[in-house]
Amino acid sequence: MPEITWEEPFCAEGNNCFRIGTDSDNNAYMAIAGQEDHYLTDTREALRTLILDIKAGRADHLL
């Protein structure tokens, strides 16, 4: 398992908390807080693109 540095959880109302992490090999990770052993991983660039697309409203149809 890679050595992941996790950020503080991002939480919505209730217990819906997600964590984002990175490692020294330029990978990014996303997991539900408390379940960090079961993560989704991709490059930091892919995470950056995801965040920018969400901020630009490209996922608004999912709300």
C-alpha positions, 0 to 999 in steps of 0.5 A: 500500500502506498504512503498516502498523506490525507487532507482533512475530511471535506464534509457535507451535512450529516456524515457524508465526508470525503478525504483527498490524499496524495503520495510522493509518486504524483498520485491522488487518492479519494476515499470516504472518511474512515474507509481510507483503505478503499480508495479511488486513485488517479494522477494529480492532474486527473484530480485537478481536472475533476475539481476544475470541472466541478467548479465550472459546473460540469457536474451540476446535472448530478445534483 
